[in-house]
Amino acid sequence: MKLVSTTLLDEMTARSAASPRRRAHHNLHASPADPVQRFVVVAQSDTYIRPHRHMTKSELCTMVRGRFEVVVFDADGTITERTVVGEGTPNLAYELPSQTWHTLLALTDGAAFVEVKEGPYDPASAAEFAPWAPEEGGATAAFQGWIKTAPVGARVPSFA
């Protein structure tokens, strides 16, 4: 049996705080070839998850600690939906269909979720990153500042 315990989440929180990406992953599946990919993600509130989409697979995320905001975009980078999920909200999980542009904003340090996606994992096709969002290490602070308060209907400005 594999357990997602508070001890595991505490250890992952410490790893995420020490990580340059400000998040940590823990696989529950045995191999990238598994037909169902299952993993735990713990993030700090200053992590940057570049907007992306999964071309052929949906994703299901169940919050187990803290809160995230799921931000959904159209193909041009216009925000179409913002939803807070996790502790203190009525929303405990979300599922996004394939080809949905999205990002997650960790609203609390040590926020954690369990993600489930169809496998096998193929790094070449796992995710397509939004061309209108900065790459990791780019203008991420400016983008993060904008995305935290941009309303539904706002379009991503240029972050050169």
HELIX and SHEET records of a PDB file:
HELIX    1   1 THR A    6  ALA A   18  1                                  13    
HELIX    2   2 THR A  140  THR A  149  1                                  10    
SHEET    1   A 5 ARG A  23  ASN A  27  0                                        
SHEET    2   A 5 VAL A  36  ALA A  43 -1                                        
SHEET    3   A 5 ALA A 111  GLU A 118 -1                                        
SHEET    4   A 5 GLU A  59  ARG A  65 -1                                        
SHEET    5   A 5 ALA A  93  LEU A  96 -1                                        
SHEET    1   B 2 HIS A  52  ARG A  53  0                                        
SHEET    2   B 2 GLU A 128  PHE A 129 -1                                        
SHEET    1   C 3 ILE A  79  GLY A  86  0                                        
SHEET    2   C 3 ARG A  67  PHE A  73 -1                                        
SHEET    3   C 3 TRP A 101  ALA A 106 -1                                        
END                                                                             
